[in-house]
Amino acid sequence: MPHPENLLEQAQDYSMTYRLKGQESIPRGIKRIAQEQREKAIVELTDTDKLGIDEAVHQARKRLKKIRAVLRLVRNHLQSETYKQENTHLRDLGRSLANLRDRKVLIETLDNLTTHFADTVTPMTFTDIRRELQVDYHREYQRVLDEDIIISVQNQLKDAENAINNWEITSSNWSTVDKSLKRVYKRGYKSLHRSMSEPSAENLHEWRKRVKYLRYQLRILRPIWSEIIEEWVDQTHDLSDYLGEDHDLAILKKFILNNSERFDIEKNLETLTALIDRRRGELQLSAIFLGQRIYTEKPTIFIERLGNYWQIWREETQ
């Protein structure tokens, strides 16, 4: 395995990162993509002096989610035990970094909300609330340092190289990915309609997870028709952002209501929760409209269309 100091340069050389190549078999491409993301995560967690711990953690968590999306794309042609072990391990690594990121996001969410409603409130309105959020963030930041969590994740990612190389993917044609991709699309399709009828924070968050997996898997497959799939990737990115901001606001509101005794000014709490509800309404409306465009096709039709694109692309690149 390359030394960490050489990984950043290597990672920057991937001109076709996170996508299959024309004459590349699916097993080889899937493993290459997973290894690239693993190596980049190591680089980012190693280079915390340059990136800052917050950004390094944020980027590394995204890499872990991308590897899980890769894993999901071929889950029907992996041994069930392999899939479960790898998915659980990657999930747990991400969770070990989650609390720090979550604490930082609460501060960013409050700041973004204040900026969005700059005509209604000033940045000073929620100073006491922001101060309490910072207290929690700094406490978690220190815990991450004291417990060497970042080093632990780095070491486990280094150890994961052989596990990825040993993934036994038992097919190398469209049938390798079609059922898994259909499952991800179908779950997102159902989550859209569930969220339309019952827009709870839980349903919207579940929908967002399905959207993110679809986006990552479309990125892997985008060479089969770049112009069309790139548009889907952009749309799912926007949809994920709407749903992500909605979720962050829901978590901020929950934090405020569960910790109201920590704040001095009751009127400011009422103002803040009202602004959260208003902004969430805007975001959910945008998400539903965009989601209906993305998930306009039934899952079977969607997969058949991509399968046709795949067949033509493979014939062109052989």
Secondary structure, DSSP 8 states (H G I E B T S, - for coil): ---HHHHHHHHHT-TTTTS--TT--HHHHHHHHHHHHHHHHHHHHH-HHHH-HHHHHHHHHHHHHHHHHHHHHTGGGS-HHHHHHHHHHHHHHHHHHHHHHHHHHHHHHHHHHHHHTTTT--TTTTHHHHHHHHHHHHHHHHHHHHTTHHHHHHHHHHHTHHHHHT------SGGGTHHHHHHHHHHHHHHHHHHHH---HHHHHHHHHHHHHHHHHHHHHGGGSHHHHHHHHHHHHHHHHHHHHHHHHHHHHHHHHHTGGG-S-HHHHHHHHHHHHHHHHHHHHHHHHHHHHHT-S-HHHHHHHHHHHHHHHHHHH-
